Amino acid sequence: LVEGGVVQGWKQALGALALAYPDRIDPYLN
């Protein structure tokens, strides 16, 4: 399913951003 692959890729990208900029991403996750 293409949609599932997009979501998986988005989660990986968001995870990488969270590791790179935890102080910037944190407010959006809370």
N, CA, C and O atoms as a CHARMM CRD file, in Angstrom:
* protein
*
  120
    1    1 LEU  N      0.85500  -1.19800   0.00000 PROA 1      0.00000
    2    1 LEU  CA     0.00000   0.00000   0.00000 PROA 1      0.00000
    3    1 LEU  C      0.89100   1.24900   0.00000 PROA 1      0.00000
    4    1 LEU  O      1.73800   1.41700   0.87700 PROA 1      0.00000
    5    2 VAL  N      0.69100   2.10100  -0.97400 PROA 2      0.00000
    6    2 VAL  CA     1.53800   3.28700  -1.11700 PROA 2      0.00000
    7    2 VAL  C      1.36700   4.22100   0.07700 PROA 2      0.00000
    8    2 VAL  O      2.34200   4.77600   0.58300 PROA 2      0.00000
    9    3 GLU  N      0.12400   4.39300   0.52400 PROA 3      0.00000
   10    3 GLU  CA    -0.14700   5.32600   1.62100 PROA 3      0.00000
   11    3 GLU  C      0.61200   4.91500   2.88100 PROA 3      0.00000
   12    3 GLU  O      1.14900   5.76500   3.59100 PROA 3      0.00000
   13    4 GLY  N      0.65500   3.60600   3.15700 PROA 4      0.00000
   14    4 GLY  CA     1.38200   3.11100   4.32400 PROA 4      0.00000
   15    4 GLY  C      2.86200   3.43200   4.22800 PROA 4      0.00000
   16    4 GLY  O      3.49400   3.77400   5.22800 PROA 4      0.00000
   17    5 GLY  N      3.41700   3.32100   3.03000 PROA 5      0.00000
   18    5 GLY  CA     4.82900   3.61900   2.83900 PROA 5      0.00000
   19    5 GLY  C      5.12800   5.08900   3.08100 PROA 5      0.00000
   20    5 GLY  O      6.17400   5.43800   3.62800 PROA 5      0.00000
   21    6 VAL  N      4.20100   5.94900   2.66800 PROA 6      0.00000
   22    6 VAL  CA     4.38700   7.38900   2.87600 PROA 6      0.00000
   23    6 VAL  C      4.37700   7.71400   4.36200 PROA 6      0.00000
   24    6 VAL  O      5.19800   8.49700   4.84000 PROA 6      0.00000
   25    7 VAL  N      3.44500   7.11100   5.08800 PROA 7      0.00000
   26    7 VAL  CA     3.35900   7.34700   6.53600 PROA 7      0.00000
   27    7 VAL  C      4.62400   6.85700   7.22200 PROA 7      0.00000
   28    7 VAL  O      5.14500   7.52500   8.11500 PROA 7      0.00000
   29    8 GLN  N      5.12400   5.68900   6.81100 PROA 8      0.00000
   30    8 GLN  CA     6.34100   5.13100   7.40700 PROA 8      0.00000
   31    8 GLN  C      7.52500   6.06000   7.15000 PROA 8      0.00000
   32    8 GLN  O      8.32800   6.31200   8.04900 PROA 8      0.00000
   33    9 GLY  N      7.63000   6.56000   5.94300 PROA 9      0.00000
   34    9 GLY  CA     8.71700   7.47200   5.59300 PROA 9      0.00000
   35    9 GLY  C      8.62200   8.77800   6.37400 PROA 9      0.00000
   36    9 GLY  O      9.63200   9.33700   6.80100 PROA 9      0.00000
   37   10 TRP  N      7.37400   9.26200   6.55600 PROA 10     0.00000
   38   10 TRP  CA     7.15700  10.50100   7.30200 PROA 10     0.00000
   39   10 TRP  C      7.58000  10.32300   8.75300 PROA 10     0.00000
   40   10 TRP  O      8.20500  11.20800   9.33800 PROA 10     0.00000
   41   11 LYS  N      7.23700   9.16800   9.33500 PROA 11     0.00000
   42   11 LYS  CA     7.60100   8.90800  10.73500 PROA 11     0.00000
   43   11 LYS  C      9.11600   8.82500  10.88400 PROA 11     0.00000
   44   11 LYS  O      9.66700   9.29100  11.88100 PROA 11     0.00000
   45   12 GLN  N      9.79100   8.23700   9.90000 PROA 12     0.00000
   46   12 GLN  CA    11.25000   8.14200   9.95600 PROA 12     0.00000
   47   12 GLN  C     11.87200   9.52700   9.84600 PROA 12     0.00000
   48   12 GLN  O     12.82700   9.84400  10.55600 PROA 12     0.00000
   49   13 ALA  N     11.33100  10.35000   8.95700 PROA 13     0.00000
   50   13 ALA  CA    11.85300  11.70500   8.78300 PROA 13     0.00000
   51   13 ALA  C     11.62000  12.53300  10.03800 PROA 13     0.00000
   52   13 ALA  O     12.49800  13.27900  10.47000 PROA 13     0.00000
   53   14 LEU  N     10.43000  12.39900  10.62300 PROA 14     0.00000
   54   14 LEU  CA    10.11100  13.14200  11.83900 PROA 14     0.00000
   55   14 LEU  C     10.99700  12.68200  12.98800 PROA 14     0.00000
   56   14 LEU  O     11.43100  13.49200  13.80700 PROA 14     0.00000
   57   15 GLY  N     11.26600  11.37800  13.04600 PROA 15     0.00000
   58   15 GLY  CA    12.14600  10.85000  14.08300 PROA 15     0.00000
   59   15 GLY  C     13.55600  11.40600  13.94100 PROA 15     0.00000
   60   15 GLY  O     14.20500  11.72400  14.93800 PROA 15     0.00000
   61   16 ALA  N     14.03100  11.52400  12.70200 PROA 16     0.00000
   62   16 ALA  CA    15.36300  12.06900  12.46600 PROA 16     0.00000
   63   16 ALA  C     15.41900  13.54100  12.86500 PROA 16     0.00000
   64   16 ALA  O     16.40900  13.99700  13.43700 PROA 16     0.00000
   65   17 LEU  N     14.35500  14.28200  12.56100 PROA 17     0.00000
   66   17 LEU  CA    14.29500  15.68800  12.94000 PROA 17     0.00000
   67   17 LEU  C     14.25300  15.83900  14.45200 PROA 17     0.00000
   68   17 LEU  O     14.88300  16.73600  15.01200 PROA 17     0.00000
   69   18 ALA  N     13.50300  14.94900  15.11400 PROA 18     0.00000
   70   18 ALA  CA    13.39200  15.00600  16.57100 PROA 18     0.00000
   71   18 ALA  C     14.75700  14.76200  17.21500 PROA 18     0.00000
   72   18 ALA  O     15.06900  15.34700  18.25300 PROA 18     0.00000
   73   19 LEU  N     15.57000  13.90000  16.60200 PROA 19     0.00000
   74   19 LEU  CA    16.91000  13.63900  17.13200 PROA 19     0.00000
   75   19 LEU  C     17.83900  14.82300  16.86000 PROA 19     0.00000
   76   19 LEU  O     18.70300  15.14800  17.67500 PROA 19     0.00000
   77   20 ALA  N     17.65000  15.46000  15.70800 PROA 20     0.00000
   78   20 ALA  CA    18.52200  16.56600  15.33400 PROA 20     0.00000
   79   20 ALA  C     18.15000  17.85400  16.06700 PROA 20     0.00000
   80   20 ALA  O     19.02300  18.61700  16.48100 PROA 20     0.00000
   81   21 TYR  N     16.83300  18.08900  16.22400 PROA 21     0.00000
   82   21 TYR  CA    16.36300  19.32400  16.86200 PROA 21     0.00000
   83   21 TYR  C     15.30100  19.01600  17.91400 PROA 21     0.00000
   84   21 TYR  O     14.14300  19.39700  17.74500 PROA 21     0.00000
   85   22 PRO  N     15.67900  18.32800  19.00700 PROA 22     0.00000
   86   22 PRO  CA    14.68600  17.92400  20.01500 PROA 22     0.00000
   87   22 PRO  C     13.97400  19.10800  20.65000 PROA 22     0.00000
   88   22 PRO  O     12.79200  19.01600  20.98100 PROA 22     0.00000
   89   23 ASP  N     14.68700  20.22400  20.82500 PROA 23     0.00000
   90   23 ASP  CA    14.08400  21.38600  21.47000 PROA 23     0.00000
   91   23 ASP  C     13.07400  22.07800  20.55900 PROA 23     0.00000
   92   23 ASP  O     12.16700  22.75400  21.04400 PROA 23     0.00000
   93   24 ARG  N     13.22300  21.91500  19.23300 PROA 24     0.00000
   94   24 ARG  CA    12.29400  22.55700  18.29700 PROA 24     0.00000
   95   24 ARG  C     11.07100  21.68600  18.03300 PROA 24     0.00000
   96   24 ARG  O      9.96300  22.19500  17.86400 PROA 24     0.00000
   97   25 ILE  N     11.27600  20.37000  17.99900 PROA 25     0.00000
   98   25 ILE  CA    10.18500  19.45500  17.65900 PROA 25     0.00000
   99   25 ILE  C      9.31100  19.14700  18.86700 PROA 25     0.00000
  100   25 ILE  O      8.11600  18.89400  18.71800 PROA 25     0.00000
  101   26 ASP  N      9.89400  19.16500  20.05600 PROA 26     0.00000
  102   26 ASP  CA     9.17900  18.75500  21.26800 PROA 26     0.00000
  103   26 ASP  C      7.82800  19.43800  21.47700 PROA 26     0.00000
  104   26 ASP  O      6.86400  18.74600  21.80400 PROA 26     0.00000
  105   27 PRO  N      7.70400  20.76400  21.30400 PROA 27     0.00000
  106   27 PRO  CA     6.39000  21.40400  21.52000 PROA 27     0.00000
  107   27 PRO  C      5.29800  20.85600  20.60800 PROA 27     0.00000
  108   27 PRO  O      4.13200  20.82300  21.00200 PROA 27     0.00000
  109   28 TYR  N      5.64900  20.42500  19.40000 PROA 28     0.00000
  110   28 TYR  CA     4.65100  19.90900  18.46400 PROA 28     0.00000
  111   28 TYR  C      4.16600  18.52400  18.86800 PROA 28     0.00000
  112   28 TYR  O      3.03700  18.14200  18.55900 PROA 28     0.00000
  113   29 LEU  N      5.03000  17.76600  19.56700 PROA 29     0.00000
  114   29 LEU  CA     4.64600  16.41900  19.98300 PROA 29     0.00000
  115   29 LEU  C      3.82000  16.44400  21.25600 PROA 29     0.00000
  116   29 LEU  O      3.12000  15.48000  21.56400 PROA 29     0.00000
  117   30 ASN  N      3.89800  17.55300  22.00500 PROA 30     0.00000
  118   30 ASN  CA     3.13600  17.65100  23.25500 PROA 30     0.00000
  119   30 ASN  C      1.91000  18.51900  23.07000 PROA 30     0.00000
  120   30 ASN  O      1.14500  18.71700  24.01400 PROA 30     0.00000
